[in-house]
């Protein structure tokens, strides 16, 4: 495990297949289950960039309880919100692909395997999403559209992919930033800007 601050550059010796970008803020109740679902993946060639937005609960204590060199904790000097954490995580990522996840998410065991299979076998596809199922007070399943034209068309009226469960081609994202002015709409703004440069 490595602990860095937000201004530290990572060395480029090892480039994993997947960089998991995992922003966290006060998710102590969920983070152990979230991380366990990553370590349970059928594909194990990854790094996990935990970008902590100055949590005030036991989130970091729980993360530090995972004795695994693939975890990189990035601490911030000030609480600046999710968009800032995403930009830090995407900039530090070294993997061929970036897998997004939030601290209160759980990934099914073959999530990475299935998304990698799509991306590796379809070079024109730059983002692979998935469906989601809520847990807790609701078991609603969110069924996103499957193919690029449908996804792009739906962007005219709503956010048609969930960023928190997407896997993205990192090189395709080079120098792209999430817009700090689009708070709570950062994923919609991101998809709308990127939908014409690669297939979803």
Secondary structure by P-SEA (a helix, b strand, c coil): cccccccbbbbccccccbbbbcccccccccaaaaaaaaaacccccbbbbccccccccaaaaaaaccccccbbbbbbcccccaaaaaaaaaaaccccbbbbbccccccccaaaaaaaaaaaacccccbbbbbbbbccccbbbbbccccaaaaaaacccccccccccbbbccccccccccccccccaaaaaaaaaccccccc
